[in-house]
Amino acid sequence: MPRHDPIPPGIQRTAEAWSRYKKLMSWMSIAAVVAVLLALIWLKSNGQPMPIHMAIATIAGVGLSVLLGTALMGLAYFSSHSGHDEEAARSDEYQD
């Protein structure tokens, strides 16, 4: 018989994990902007004219790559720190 997903214990632990995740994402947003600026400066320093399409592609590619990588790793840590992983492991033990 199927079981419902376990509810993690402690709302406080989840709230703290969300707070850390939001703080991480705000810092990494700044890091993404810095990475984009450095990439644009490096491309401009080559001495060749940089078309607007290349600048837009660089902004999208570098910025979104940094933010996506951070978001996915941050969610993995969030899952670990919020108690979801322990509850899922505990429910697997009961099924055996």
VODRENTOR-116630 format. One record per atom (N, C-alpha, C): residue number from 0; residue in three letters; atom name; x, y, z. Coordinates in Angstrom, 2 decimals. Layout:
<selums>
 tifi lumgu loro       u       v       w
  NUM   ALA   CA       X       Y       Z
...
</selums>
This chain:
<selums>
 tifi lumgu loro       u       v       w
    0   MET    N    0.84   -1.17    0.00
    0   MET   CA    0.00    0.00    0.00
    0   MET    C    0.89    1.24    0.00
    1   PRO    N    0.60    2.23   -0.86
    1   PRO   CA    1.43    3.43   -0.91
    1   PRO    C    1.34    4.24    0.38
    2   ARG    N    2.44    4.88    0.69
    2   ARG   CA    2.48    5.74    1.87
    2   ARG    C    2.61    7.19    1.45
    3   HIS    N    2.14    8.08    2.30
    3   HIS   CA    2.30    9.51    2.06
    3   HIS    C    3.74    9.90    2.31
    4   ASP    N    4.16   10.98    1.68
    4   ASP   CA    5.50   11.50    1.95
    4   ASP    C    5.59   11.91    3.41
    5   PRO    N    6.71   11.64    4.04
    5   PRO   CA    6.86   12.02    5.44
    5   PRO    C    6.93   13.53    5.61
    6   ILE    N    6.40   13.99    6.71
    6   ILE   CA    6.46   15.41    7.03
    6   ILE    C    7.66   15.62    7.93
    7   PRO    N    8.58   16.48    7.54
    7   PRO   CA    9.79   16.66    8.35
    7   PRO    C    9.45   17.26    9.71
    8   PRO    N   10.14   16.83   10.76
    8   PRO   CA    9.86   17.39   12.07
    8   PRO    C   10.50   18.75   12.22
    9   GLY    N    9.81   19.65   12.80
    9   GLY   CA   10.40   20.94   13.13
    9   GLY    C   10.29   21.99   12.05
   10   ILE    N    9.35   22.87   12.23
   10   ILE   CA    9.20   23.98   11.30
   10   ILE    C   10.38   24.94   11.43
   11   GLN    N   10.91   25.06   12.64
   11   GLN   CA   12.03   25.98   12.88
   11   GLN    C   13.26   25.58   12.07
   12   ARG    N   13.54   24.28   12.00
   12   ARG   CA   14.70   23.79   11.25
   12   ARG    C   14.54   24.11    9.75
   13   THR    N   13.34   23.95    9.25
   13   THR   CA   13.08   24.25    7.84
   13   THR    C   13.20   25.75    7.58
   14   ALA    N   12.69   26.56    8.50
   14   ALA   CA   12.78   28.01    8.33
   14   ALA    C   14.24   28.48    8.33
   15   GLU    N   15.06   27.90    9.18
   15   GLU   CA   16.48   28.25    9.20
   15   GLU    C   17.17   27.83    7.91
   16   ALA    N   16.79   26.66    7.39
   16   ALA   CA   17.38   26.20    6.14
   16   ALA    C   17.00   27.13    4.98
   17   TRP    N   15.74   27.58    4.93
   17   TRP   CA   15.32   28.51    3.89
   17   TRP    C   16.06   29.83    4.03
   18   SER    N   16.26   30.28    5.25
   18   SER   CA   16.97   31.54    5.48
   18   SER    C   18.40   31.45    4.95
   19   ARG    N   19.08   30.32    5.24
   19   ARG   CA   20.44   30.13    4.73
   19   ARG    C   20.47   30.05    3.21
   20   TYR    N   19.46   29.39    2.63
   20   TYR   CA   19.38   29.25    1.18
   20   TYR    C   19.21   30.62    0.51
   21   LYS    N   18.33   31.44    1.06
   21   LYS   CA   18.10   32.77    0.49
   21   LYS    C   19.35   33.65    0.62
   22   LYS    N   20.05   33.51    1.74
   22   LYS   CA   21.28   34.28    1.93
   22   LYS    C   22.34   33.82    0.92
   23   LEU    N   22.45   32.51    0.72
   23   LEU   CA   23.39   31.97   -0.27
   23   LEU    C   23.07   32.50   -1.66
   24   MET    N   21.80   32.49   -2.03
   24   MET   CA   21.42   32.93   -3.37
   24   MET    C   21.66   34.43   -3.56
   25   SER    N   21.47   35.21   -2.50
   25   SER   CA   21.72   36.65   -2.65
   25   SER    C   23.22   36.91   -2.86
   26   TRP    N   24.07   36.22   -2.13
   26   TRP   CA   25.51   36.38   -2.32
   26   TRP    C   25.94   35.87   -3.70
   27   MET    N   25.37   34.78   -4.12
   27   MET   CA   25.77   34.23   -5.41
   27   MET    C   25.21   35.04   -6.58
   28   SER    N   24.14   35.78   -6.36
   28   SER   CA   23.67   36.71   -7.39
   28   SER    C   24.72   37.80   -7.62
   29   ILE    N   25.31   38.27   -6.54
   29   ILE   CA   26.38   39.26   -6.66
   29   ILE    C   27.58   38.63   -7.37
   30   ALA    N   27.90   37.39   -7.01
   30   ALA   CA   29.02   36.69   -7.66
   30   ALA    C   28.75   36.49   -9.15
   31   ALA    N   27.49   36.23   -9.52
   31   ALA   CA   27.14   36.05  -10.93
   31   ALA    C   27.33   37.36  -11.70
   32   VAL    N   26.94   38.47  -11.10
   32   VAL   CA   27.12   39.77  -11.75
   32   VAL    C   28.61   40.07  -11.93
   33   VAL    N   29.41   39.77  -10.92
   33   VAL   CA   30.86   39.97  -11.03
   33   VAL    C   31.45   39.07  -12.12
   34   ALA    N   31.01   37.82  -12.18
   34   ALA   CA   31.51   36.90  -13.21
   34   ALA    C   31.14   37.39  -14.61
   35   VAL    N   29.93   37.91  -14.76
   35   VAL   CA   29.51   38.44  -16.06
   35   VAL    C   30.36   39.65  -16.44
   36   LEU    N   30.56   40.54  -15.48
   36   LEU   CA   31.38   41.73  -15.77
   36   LEU    C   32.81   41.35  -16.14
   37   LEU    N   33.39   40.42  -15.43
   37   LEU   CA   34.75   39.97  -15.75
   37   LEU    C   34.81   39.32  -17.13
   38   ALA    N   33.80   38.53  -17.47
   38   ALA   CA   33.77   37.89  -18.79
   38   ALA    C   33.65   38.94  -19.89
   39   LEU    N   32.81   39.95  -19.67
   39   LEU   CA   32.66   41.00  -20.67
   39   LEU    C   33.94   41.83  -20.82
   40   ILE    N   34.59   42.11  -19.70
   40   ILE   CA   35.85   42.85  -19.75
   40   ILE    C   36.91   42.05  -20.49
   41   TRP    N   36.98   40.76  -20.23
   41   TRP   CA   37.96   39.92  -20.89
   41   TRP    C   37.70   39.85  -22.40
   42   LEU    N   36.44   39.72  -22.79
   42   LEU   CA   36.11   39.67  -24.21
   42   LEU    C   36.42   41.01  -24.89
   43   LYS    N   36.15   42.10  -24.20
   43   LYS   CA   36.40   43.43  -24.77
   43   LYS    C   37.90   43.71  -24.89
   44   SER    N   38.70   43.10  -24.00
   44   SER   CA   40.14   43.37  -24.01
   44   SER    C   40.87   42.73  -25.19
   45   ASN    N   40.22   41.90  -25.94
   45   ASN   CA   40.85   41.27  -27.10
   45   ASN    C   41.11   42.25  -28.23
   46   GLY    N   40.51   43.42  -28.17
   46   GLY   CA   40.77   44.44  -29.17
   46   GLY    C   39.85   44.41  -30.37
   47   GLN    N   39.01   43.40  -30.48
   47   GLN   CA   38.07   43.32  -31.58
   47   GLN    C   36.72   43.88  -31.13
   48   PRO    N   35.95   44.41  -32.06
   48   PRO   CA   34.63   44.91  -31.67
   48   PRO    C   33.73   43.76  -31.20
   49   MET    N   32.98   44.04  -30.15
   49   MET   CA   32.11   43.01  -29.60
   49   MET    C   30.66   43.34  -29.98
   50   PRO    N   30.04   42.50  -30.82
   50   PRO   CA   28.65   42.76  -31.21
   50   PRO    C   27.72   42.62  -30.00
   51   ILE    N   26.59   43.28  -30.09
   51   ILE   CA   25.62   43.25  -28.99
   51   ILE    C   25.11   41.84  -28.75
   52   HIS    N   25.01   41.05  -29.82
   52   HIS   CA   24.53   39.67  -29.66
   52   HIS    C   25.50   38.84  -28.82
   53   MET    N   26.77   39.10  -29.01
   53   MET   CA   27.79   38.39  -28.22
   53   MET    C   27.72   38.80  -26.76
   54   ALA    N   27.49   40.07  -26.49
   54   ALA   CA   27.37   40.54  -25.12
   54   ALA    C   26.15   39.93  -24.44
   55   ILE    N   25.03   39.89  -25.15
   55   ILE   CA   23.80   39.31  -24.58
   55   ILE    C   24.00   37.82  -24.31
   56   ALA    N   24.62   37.12  -25.25
   56   ALA   CA   24.86   35.69  -25.06
   56   ALA    C   25.81   35.43  -23.89
   57   THR    N   26.81   36.29  -23.73
   57   THR   CA   27.74   36.15  -22.61
   57   THR    C   27.03   36.39  -21.28
   58   ILE    N   26.22   37.44  -21.23
   58   ILE   CA   25.47   37.74  -20.00
   58   ILE    C   24.56   36.58  -19.64
   59   ALA    N   23.82   36.09  -20.62
   59   ALA   CA   22.89   34.99  -20.35
   59   ALA    C   23.64   33.70  -20.00
   60   GLY    N   24.66   33.38  -20.76
   60   GLY   CA   25.37   32.13  -20.54
   60   GLY    C   26.12   32.08  -19.23
   61   VAL    N   26.92   33.09  -18.95
   61   VAL   CA   27.72   33.10  -17.72
   61   VAL    C   26.82   33.31  -16.50
   62   GLY    N   25.95   34.30  -16.57
   62   GLY   CA   25.09   34.60  -15.42
   62   GLY    C   24.16   33.46  -15.05
   63   LEU    N   23.48   32.92  -16.03
   63   LEU   CA   22.54   31.83  -15.74
   63   LEU    C   23.25   30.55  -15.33
   64   SER    N   24.43   30.31  -15.87
   64   SER   CA   25.19   29.12  -15.46
   64   SER    C   25.59   29.19  -13.99
   65   VAL    N   26.07   30.34  -13.58
   65   VAL   CA   26.46   30.51  -12.17
   65   VAL    C   25.24   30.37  -11.27
   66   LEU    N   24.15   31.03  -11.64
   66   LEU   CA   22.95   30.97  -10.79
   66   LEU    C   22.30   29.59  -10.77
   67   LEU    N   22.28   28.91  -11.91
   67   LEU   CA   21.68   27.58  -11.94
   67   LEU    C   22.50   26.59  -11.12
   68   GLY    N   23.81   26.63  -11.27
   68   GLY   CA   24.66   25.74  -10.49
   68   GLY    C   24.52   25.98   -9.00
   69   THR    N   24.47   27.26   -8.62
   69   THR   CA   24.30   27.61   -7.22
   69   THR    C   22.95   27.16   -6.70
   70   ALA    N   21.91   27.38   -7.48
   70   ALA   CA   20.57   27.01   -7.04
   70   ALA    C   20.45   25.51   -6.83
   71   LEU    N   20.98   24.72   -7.73
   71   LEU   CA   20.87   23.27   -7.59
   71   LEU    C   21.68   22.74   -6.41
   72   MET    N   22.90   23.22   -6.26
   72   MET   CA   23.69   22.79   -5.10
   72   MET    C   23.09   23.30   -3.81
   73   GLY    N   22.57   24.50   -3.82
   73   GLY   CA   21.92   25.04   -2.63
   73   GLY    C   20.70   24.24   -2.24
   74   LEU    N   19.93   23.78   -3.21
   74   LEU   CA   18.76   22.95   -2.89
   74   LEU    C   19.17   21.59   -2.33
   75   ALA    N   20.29   21.07   -2.77
   75   ALA   CA   20.78   19.81   -2.19
   75   ALA    C   21.14   20.01   -0.72
   76   TYR    N   21.83   21.11   -0.42
   76   TYR   CA   22.16   21.40    0.97
   76   TYR    C   20.91   21.74    1.78
   77   PHE    N   19.96   22.43    1.17
   77   PHE   CA   18.71   22.75    1.85
   77   PHE    C   17.99   21.47    2.25
   78   SER    N   17.92   20.53    1.34
   78   SER   CA   17.26   19.26    1.63
   78   SER    C   17.93   18.55    2.79
   79   SER    N   19.24   18.60    2.82
   79   SER   CA   19.98   17.95    3.89
   79   SER    C   19.77   18.63    5.24
   80   HIS    N   19.75   19.96    5.25
   80   HIS   CA   19.66   20.70    6.51
   80   HIS    C   18.24   20.88    7.01
   81   SER    N   17.24   20.66    6.17
   81   SER   CA   15.86   20.90    6.60
   81   SER    C   15.22   19.67    7.24
   82   GLY    N   15.85   18.52    7.14
   82   GLY   CA   15.30   17.31    7.74
   82   GLY    C   14.57   16.41    6.77
   83   HIS    N   14.46   16.82    5.51
   83   HIS   CA   13.76   16.00    4.52
   83   HIS    C   14.50   14.69    4.26
   84   ASP    N   15.83   14.73    4.21
   84   ASP   CA   16.59   13.53    3.91
   84   ASP    C   16.46   12.49    5.02
   85   GLU    N   16.50   12.94    6.27
   85   GLU   CA   16.40   11.99    7.38
   85   GLU    C   15.03   11.31    7.40
   86   GLU    N   13.99   12.08    7.12
   86   GLU   CA   12.65   11.50    7.11
   86   GLU    C   12.48   10.51    5.96
   87   ALA    N   13.04   10.83    4.81
   87   ALA   CA   12.94    9.92    3.67
   87   ALA    C   13.71    8.63    3.95
   88   ALA    N   14.89    8.74    4.57
   88   ALA   CA   15.67    7.55    4.90
   88   ALA    C   14.95    6.71    5.95
   89   ARG    N   14.33    7.38    6.91
   89   ARG   CA   13.60    6.66    7.95
   89   ARG    C   12.38    5.94    7.38
   90   SER    N   11.69    6.55    6.42
   90   SER   CA   10.53    5.89    5.83
   90   SER    C   10.94    4.69    4.97
   91   ASP    N   12.17    4.75    4.37
   91   ASP   CA   12.66    3.61    3.59
   91   ASP    C   12.97    2.44    4.51
   92   GLU    N   13.43    2.70    5.72
   92   GLU   CA   13.74    1.62    6.66
   92   GLU    C   12.47    0.88    7.08
   93   TYR    N   11.39    1.61    7.19
   93   TYR   CA   10.12    0.99    7.60
   93   TYR    C    9.51    0.13    6.50
   94   GLN    N    9.84    0.42    5.25
   94   GLN   CA    9.26   -0.32    4.14
   94   GLN    C    9.91   -1.69    3.99
   95   ASP    N   11.14   -1.84    4.40
   95   ASP   CA   11.84   -3.13    4.23
   95   ASP    C   11.33   -4.19    5.16
</selums>
